[in-house]
Amino acid sequence: MMRTAYRNPRRVAGLTILELLVVLAILGIVGGIGIFNGRQLLANQEQRAAVTSLQQTIWQGATAAASRGTTVELVRSGRQFTLVDTGEAVVLKEFELPEAVSTNWPEGTALAFTPPGRVESLDSLPKDLWVSTSRQTIKLTISLIGEVRAEVVG
């Protein structure tokens, strides 16, 4: 007599509720970690973008003075930086520092750019000009032609 394999009619291939709950819990934990790291990454990128915007605005001020043949000024008002062509009274660029970024840049007109792209009034800036983010402090050094070196100091 030949024996046949016994099959349990109740056992169906697939996931049980318990297995499904475990998988969902693991996905929730991994998703939560990913969202937290994504927010930190976004904040860090925003802070780096603020330093880069400041560097580019200074360079743009020097090149605009050279190409337009007029004086261009960089003005800080609170968190807002504005690059203005004083000859035509035109705003060339504006940007705002994020909340997590601070600086010792003085209020009011801090830099004037004159033809042929020379940075004037560097003496109006602090000797150690810095921009501070939640993770680091960056020292800025501005040359007479508008180049800005950013050096991480802390």
C-alpha positions in Angstrom: 0.0 0.0 0.0 1.3 3.3 -0.9 1.2 6.3 1.4 0.2 9.7 0.3 1.5 12.9 1.8 -0.9 14.4 4.2 -1.6 18.1 3.6 -3.1 20.4 6.2 -6.1 22.0 4.5 -5.9 25.0 6.9 -2.3 26.0 6.0 -2.4 28.5 3.1 0.8 30.0 1.6 1.1 33.7 2.6 1.8 36.1 5.5 0.1 35.9 8.9 -1.1 39.0 10.6 1.8 38.8 13.1 4.4 38.7 10.3 2.7 41.6 8.5 2.7 43.7 11.8 6.5 42.9 12.3 7.3 44.0 8.8 5.2 47.3 9.2 7.0 48.0 12.5 10.4 47.6 10.9 9.4 49.8 8.0 8.1 52.5 10.4 11.4 52.5 12.4 13.5 52.7 9.2 11.3 55.4 7.8 11.5 57.5 11.0 15.3 57.3 11.0 15.3 58.3 7.3 13.1 61.3 7.9 15.2 62.5 10.8 18.4 62.2 8.8 16.8 63.9 5.9 15.9 66.9 8.0 19.4 67.2 9.3 20.8 66.9 5.8 18.4 69.6 4.5 19.4 72.0 7.4 23.1 71.4 6.6 22.6 72.1 2.9 20.6 75.3 3.7 23.5 76.5 5.9 26.1 75.8 3.3 23.9 77.5 0.7 23.9 80.7 2.9 27.7 80.8 3.0 27.9 80.2 -0.7 25.3 82.9 -1.4 27.3 85.4 0.6 30.5 84.5 -1.3 28.7 84.8 -4.6 27.0 88.1 -3.8 30.3 89.7 -2.9 31.9 88.4 -6.1 28.8 89.6 -8.1 29.1 93.0 -6.5 32.7 93.4 -7.7 31.9 92.2 -11.2 28.8 94.3 -11.4 30.7 97.5 -10.5 33.3 96.6 -13.2 30.8 95.9 -15.9 28.3 98.7 -15.2 30.9 101.3 -14.3 29.0 102.4 -11.2 29.3 101.9 -7.5 27.5 98.9 -6.1 26.8 98.4 -2.4 26.1 95.4 -0.3 23.7 96.2 2.6 22.7 94.0 5.5 19.4 94.6 7.2 18.6 92.0 9.9 18.8 88.6 8.1 18.5 90.2 4.7 21.5 91.0 2.4 20.8 93.3 -0.6 23.2 94.1 -3.5 22.2 97.5 -4.9 23.5 99.4 -8.0 23.6 102.9 -6.6 24.0 104.6 -10.0 20.7 103.2 -11.2 19.1 102.5 -7.8 18.5 98.9 -8.9 18.5 95.9 -6.6 20.7 93.3 -8.2 20.3 90.5 -5.7 18.7 89.8 -2.4 18.9 86.8 -0.1 18.1 86.0 3.5 20.2 84.1 6.0 18.3 81.0 7.4 17.4 81.1 11.1 20.2 78.6 12.0 22.9 80.9 10.6 24.4 83.9 12.3 27.1 86.4 11.5 29.0 89.3 12.9 28.6 91.2 9.6 27.6 94.8 10.6 24.2 96.3 9.9 23.8 98.9 7.1 26.1 99.4 4.1 29.1 97.2 4.8 30.8 97.0 1.4 31.0 99.3 -1.6 32.3 98.1 -4.9 33.8 100.6 -7.4 34.9 100.3 -11.0 36.9 98.4 -12.0 35.6 95.9 -9.5 37.5 97.0 -6.4 36.1 96.3 -3.0 36.1 99.5 -0.9 35.4 99.9 2.8 36.9 96.6 3.9 37.8 98.5 7.1 34.1 98.7 8.0 34.0 94.9 8.4 35.3 93.2 11.6 38.8 92.0 11.4 37.6 88.4 11.9 34.4 88.2 9.8 32.6 84.9 10.5 29.4 83.1 9.7 28.3 80.5 12.2 26.0 77.6 11.6 24.6 75.1 14.0 27.6 72.8 13.3 30.5 75.0 12.5 32.0 78.5 12.4 33.4 79.7 9.0 35.9 82.6 8.8 35.5 84.7 5.7 38.4 86.6 4.1 37.5 89.1 1.4 40.2 90.3 -1.1 40.3 93.6 -2.9 38.8 92.1 -6.0 35.9 90.4 -4.4 37.2 86.9 -3.9 36.0 85.4 -0.6 37.8 82.6 1.1 35.8 80.5 3.6 37.8 78.6 6.2 36.2 76.4 8.8 37.6 77.4 12.2 35.3 75.5 14.6 
